[in-house]
C-alpha cells in the first residue's frame, strides 16, 4: 500500500497540535482541506487514526505510528527549507579558495578565522598554488576564488581580477641582523650575506634574481630554499641570511618582533595582490560574502601597511 507522504505530514501536524484547525494553521493550509485529507487516509488504510469523542484529538496507536513518520518528513522538509534560506543569504555553504603560500599563511588565514566567527556554518576549503595553477583550478571549477599577485590578465581570459593591495617587495632579515647597524646600507653590502630563496614557482623567485642582477651580482649564495613561510622565518631568526618578501607579509609578522625589513630601495615589479574568479561563475552568496570580507580586511590594513613602510622600511 502506497501512502502519500503529504498526508502523513498533515497527520503529524494535527497530532502535534491536537486539532485539525491548529494543524492546518501550522502548515499554512485550510482546516477543511486537512480534515478531508485525514478522512481520505482513514478510508484508504481502513483503520481509525483518532480515538472518537476525544478533544483535543488523541491518536490511535496506528495514528501515532504514522504521525511519527510524518513528523520525520516534516522535520526534514523544514531543515531543507532552512538550508535553502541559509544558502541564499550566505550563512552556509562551502568556499573553495586557493592562494599563494606566503600571503595565505601570513594574511589570509587570520581573515578566514575572523570570517568564520561571523559565519560559523560556512566551510572554507583552502589550497595553495601560484597564478598558473590557480588559473587552471578556476577554469576547471576546482576552486571558487583565488588570492594571488598577478602582473596583467590576458584579454579574453574569462577571469575577473580585483586588486586589494599594490605589489611591494622588501628585503627581509632578522631584527638583530648586522646590516641594521649600518646607517645607510647599500646594495653592495647585501651581496656579502647568504640568501634564502622563495619557493620554486613563486613570482618572488623571479624578483629575487632580477633584484640581485640589478645589484651587480654574478653569483648568489643560496643557503636555503623551498621552505614554507614559517620555516623560512624560523631559519632566518637563527641566521644572518636575507630574503625577498612582500612587504605586507613582513608587516603581518611585525608583532613577533623577529623579522623586519632592511631600509634599502629595491626594484618593484608591476604586480598587485587581488581576488581572481571566473567571469561566468554562478553566483554563490557565501563566496560573495567571503570575498567582501577579504576586501574589507585589506581596506582596513592599507593605511597601516603604508605607515609601516614609511616608518620601518624607509625610516622616515
N, C-alpha and C positions, 0 to 999 in steps of 0.2 A: 504494500500500500504506500503510495507516494503522498506526502503531506506538503502542502505549500508552506515554505519557510515563513512567508509573511504572516500566515495565520498563527503560527507558533509565536512570533514576535508580539502580535496583538494579544494573544492569550497571556503571555508573560507580563505585559503591561497591565492587564486587568487584574491578574493575581497580585502583582506588586502593589497596586494602588487600592485594591478592594472593591472596585466598581467599574462598570463599562464607561460611565461618563468620565471618571478620573483617568482611566487607562487611555481613552481616546484623546484627552487633553495632553497627556504625556507624549503621545505620538504625533500630535497635530492633526488628528483625524476627527470625524464626526462620530457622535455616540451611536446613531442608527447604523452606520457602516460597521463599526466594531461589533455591535450586537448581532448583525447579520452574519459576520464572519464566524463568531462563536457558534451560532446556530448551525451554519454550514459544516463546521468542523465536527460538532457533535453528531450530526446526521451522517457524516462520512465515516466516522470511526464506530458509530453505533453504541456509544457509551456516554453517560453524562460527564461533563467536565467540572460542574459545580454542585455542591450539596443544595438541594431545593429548600427554599424558605430561609436561608441564612443571609443576614446583612451585617457587616459587609460580606461580599461574596466569599465563600470558602471553597477552595478547590477540592475535588475528589483526589484520591491517590494517583489516578491516571492523569487528572488535570494538572496536579502538581508536577508529576514527572515530565509531562510535555512542556509545561511552563518553564521548567529548568532548562530544557533545550532551547526554548525561545529566548530566555534571558541571556544564554551564552551568545546567541546570534545578535541580540540587541546590544550587548556589550561590545561585541566585535564590530558591529556597524558604527557604534559611537566612537570607538577607538580609531576606526578607519577615517571617520569624519574629522576627528581631532588631528590625525596625521596629515590629512589634506590641508586643513586650515593652517596647521603649524608650518607645513612646507610652503604654503602660498605666501605667508608673511615672513618667511626666512628664519623661523625659530628652530627648525630641524632640517636635516639633510646632511650631505657629505660634500666637503670642499676638497678637491684634489689639486694640490698646489706643488709646483716644482720651483727650484731656485738654485742659484749659485751658492756653494757651501759656506763661504765666509760671511756673506750677507745673511743667509738663513740662520746661521748659528749665532751671530753677534747681534742682529737686529730683529729678525722676523720671529724667532722662537718666542721671545718675550711678548711680542704683539699677539701671537697666536694664543698665549695663555690669557692675556687681557680680553681678547675676543670671546674666548670660551667661558670666562667669568660672566659675561653678559649673555652668551648664547650656549648654555651647557649641553643642549641637545644636538648641537652641530658637531659632527666629527670632522677632523682635519686629517687628511692623508697626505703626508709630505714626502717628496723625493728630491734628490739632488741632481744637478746637471748644469751644463753650460749652454749657451744660446743654441748651437746646432741641435743638441739633444732635446732641449726644451721645445724648440720649434717642431721637431718631429713628433714629440709626445702630444703637443697641442693638436697637430694635424691628424694624429691617429686617435684622438679622443681619449687619450690616457690620462691627461690632466685637464683641469678647467682653467687654470691660471698659472702663469709663470712670473717670477720676480727675478729680474736679471738685468745686467747692464748690456746695452747694445749701442752700436755706432749709428746705423741707419737701416731702415726697413726697405727691402726691395719693393718697387711698385708692383701691385698685383699679388702681394704675398698672401692676402686673405687674413692678415693679422692686424690687430689694433694695439698700439703702444701708448701708454700714459706715463709720462715722466713723473717721478716722485722725488728725485734728488739728482742734482747735477753731478757728473763724474769728477772726482778729485782724488788724486793719489798722494801719498806721503811716504817718506822713508821711516819705517818703524824700528825701534830699538828698545832695550830695557832702560828703565829710568836711571840706572847708575852707569850708563854707557860712557866711556871716556870722551867721546866726541861732544857730549853735552857740556863738558867743562871748557870747551873752546868757545871763545866769544862769538866768532863767526866761522863755523865750519865750512869748508869749501868742498866742492865735488871731488877734488883730487884726494882729500882725506878719506873719503868713503871707500876708495879702492884699496886701502890698507887693511880692510877688515873682511872676514868671510861673509857669505850671504846665504840666506835661506830662500830657496826657490819656491814660488807658488805651485800649487798642484798642476800636473800636466793638463793641458786643455784650457786652463784658466786664461782669460784675457790679461791677467796680471803678469803672466809669464812673458808674454809678448812685450808688455810695458816695461818689465824689468830689463829685458835685453836692449830695447830701444834707449832706455834711460842710461844704461851703462855705456853704450856706444857713444851717446852724446857727451859723456864724461871723458871720452878718450880711452876707454878700457879696451885692451886687446885680449885680456884673459880674465875670467871671473872665477873667484874662489867660492864654488858652491859646496857648502858643507852638509846641507840637509835639504831634502826635497820630498814632496808628495804627502806631507802631513796634513791633518785636519787643522782647523783654526786653533783648537785647544792644545794640540800637540806642538804647533808652532809657537804658541805663546809660552808654554812651559819650557820649551827648548831655549827660547830667547831670554827668558828670565835667568837662565844659568849660563849664558854665553854672551860674548860681545859681538854676536852676529847681527847683521842688518837684513831687512827685507822690505819689500814694497807692499803696501796695503791701501785699500780705500780709506780715505780719511774718516768716513762715517764709522768704519769698523774700529779704528783706533779710538774714536770718540766713545763708542759703546763700551770699550774696555777701560775707560778712564777711572772708574770707581775702584778697580782692582789695584791701581797705583803701581803697576808693574811694567806696562808697555806705554811708550809715548812716541811722539814724532820728532824727528830732527828738523830744526829750522833751516832747511836747505831747499831752495826752489828747484823743482823738477818739472820736466815737460808733462803735460796732461793730454791724454787722448780726447778726441771729440766723442765722448761716450756718456750716457746717462743711465741711471738706475730707474727702472719703471716696471709697470704691470703690463703683461703681454697676454692677449687672449685672441681666440678666433673671432673674426668679424661675424661669421654666420652661426656662432654657438647659440644654442637655445638659452633663453633667459632662465637662470636659476636664482631665486631670491637669496638663498644662503651664500652663494658665491658673490652676488652683488653686495650683500652686507659685509662680507669679509674684505672685499676689495675696497669698499668705502672706509672700513676700519683701518686698513693699511695706509690709505691715502691720508686720512686724518692724523694718524700717528706720525707720519713723516712731515705733514704740515706743521705739527706741533714741535717737531725736532729741528726743523730747518734753521731757525734763528739761533738755537743753542749750538748746533754744529758750526754755524758760521762764526759765532762768537768764540768758540773753542779754537777754531782755525786761526783767528786773528790774534788771540792771546797766547796760545801754546805753540802753534806752528811757527808763526812769524814774530812772536814775542812783542807785539805792539800793544 
